[in-house]
Amino acid sequence: MSGVAEASPKYLVDVARNGIPVGYKQTEVGVIPGDWEVVEFGSALKEFRNGYAFSASGYASTGTPIITMAQIGLSGSFQFDISKVNKWDSEQQDSLKEFWVRDGDLLIAMTDVTPDKNLIGQMAIAKLDGIALLNQRVGLLRLKNEIAYSGYFSFLSCLPVWKTYCKGVASLGVQANIGTSDIRKAKVPLPTVKEQTTIANALSDVDALISELEKLIAKKQAIKTATMQQLLTGRTRLPQFALREDGTPKGTKPSELGEIPEDWEVMRLGHLAKFFKGSGLPKSELSESGKIKCIHYGQLFTTYGPKIDRVISRTENVGIVTSQENDVLMPTSDVTPNGLATASCITETGVTLGGDILIIRSDKQKLNGVFFSYLVNVLRDQVMQLVTGSTVYHLYGSDMAKFEFAFPSKEEQTAIATILSDMDAEIQALEQRLGKTRQIKQGMMQELLTGKTRLIKPSKEVIHE
């Protein structure tokens, strides 16, 4: 990158020997470039005000939006949806002028009710199309533009050193609070406005990439959901299964489940499958060094989707119950009933299956396990009707045996399962890319906001002998 001040061999030797490289200095906020300053945050502020205590009784269905703590994200994002935020009568807007929030204003969270209190002191830049109103316990920061850039401080508030300070001075409890004086007294590293802007722009570019990936994933998820609804119910047929032998389009027929494709069948699961239950395998028996592949029932909620083609866990102990290819696995107990309406097909034989796993072993010539796992997600309301219990909910093989559904030929099941699996694989690849991009951003923040990596040449000469 043009203009980047690169580290010389001498620089790296100094780091190894002394911990502080040439051209850098030790300060209250850590090691920073020699041409950066450390100042109290208050010296960079032109204005700092708290919000207004809006009463819920005065909320309006339409009007001026109210900015609350909910709009400040843990990563410094501005989470704003005008259709979901509370609003105030617009006719009173002018009388509340001192609490106006404009596009580009810097906001700070002065209260935190999250368990780990990582939101306290977090800053975010408002992104608005018009005027909004500032709620109490949200601070509005207007900076001295000649020495400070809001984008830089928004990212700076994501660093551990800032969060540690804010937690340290806040009054902790169920609700943590931080005062304006403590925020003003906070020591912050201050490069030139030019360098602040360059740093913020670089990190904003990564944020833009993250945002685009999130939107793309959401779009792909929506397309997959719609595709599942169409293909798994027969409302839309794949071209190779849509026509009769004479070339005319296939129609529908009435059934106990309503209209279904004319060449689909309706059957109870108990007529197609046998049911087993996993055994043992507490979490304490999971081992990274183990040689036996295994699945703990909790992983059906957190780790695996409709198709399990790679088992990630291992154990040292040989399991009593193991998988067969095409088995469909479902959790048999949970504290919420919704969690039980999930299914995963394992494509591997011989994997140890832990307790509280319901194993649905069907005739492979009649039922594709991956197809059925996707179908469970579409027909989750029907599955929910089979769940029993109150405090802890259960789903047993005898319950799922009553599950009635319509299904096509094995060939069509396989074609549908392949399409949906390919969609999931594409989404998973995008999610992995998103995760890596977020990691890159974290690394960039640590490098750029501490001056360890410079995007412009130092404003004062830094000697690397």
Secondary structure, DSSP 4 states (H G I P E B T S, - for coil): -TT-BPPPHHHHHHHHHHSS-TTEEEETTEEEETT-EEEEGGGGEEEEE--B---GGGEESSSEEEE-GGGB-TTS-B---TTTS-EE-GGGTGGGGGGEE-TT-EEEE-EE-STT--STT-EEE---SS-EEEBTTEEEEEE-TTT--HHHHHHHTTSHHHHHHHHHHSB-SSSEE--HHHHHH-EEEE--HHHHHHHHHHHHHHHHHHHHHHHHHHHHHHHHHHHHHHHTTTSS--GGGSB-TTSPBP-EE--TTS-EETT-EEEEGGGTEEEEE-----GGGB-TT--EEEE-TTHHHHT--SEE----EEESSPPSSB--TTEEEEE-EESSGGGGS--EEE--SS-EE-TTEEEEEE-TTT--HHHHHHHHHHTHHHHHTT-EESSSEE--HHHHTT-EEEE--HHHHHHHHHHHHHHHHHHHHHHHHHHHHHHHHHHHHHHHTTTSSBSS--SS-----
